[in-house]
Amino acid sequence: MQDHLFATGTGADLTPPQVVSTNPPSGATGVGTNVVLQATFDRPTDPLLVGGASVYLRTNSSGTPVSTVLNISQDSKSITLTPSQPLQSATYFYFEVDVFDLAGNELNTYYPFTTQ
């Protein structure tokens, strides 16, 4: 008789991170022109893969990126974008997020909003 060995476990993590909250909320209107944008995730993101090319703000009309300062929380579960100057009023923007968790799973999404 031959012994058979097997292991149990949870397997590979194939679930991408999820956004649990954003500021402003997706689809918000009347957002102040001095808004600081924030996205909070359900798990840490890979801080080495978060940067200006992966998290940014752009206008809808021209698609032009808006100059911002990006900060990542110490636990890597939250990012903030602070525009370098007040946003243009009565303008539709996209807050775009393309991040990876520590297992390499990608989240690529966007959150539109309109300024007052």
Secondary structure, DSSP 8 states (H G I E B T S, - for coil): ------------------EEEEES-TTEEEE-TT--EEEEESS-B-GGG-STTTEEEEETTT--B--EEEEE-TTSSEEEEEESS---TT-EEEEEEEEEBTT--EEEEEEEEEE-
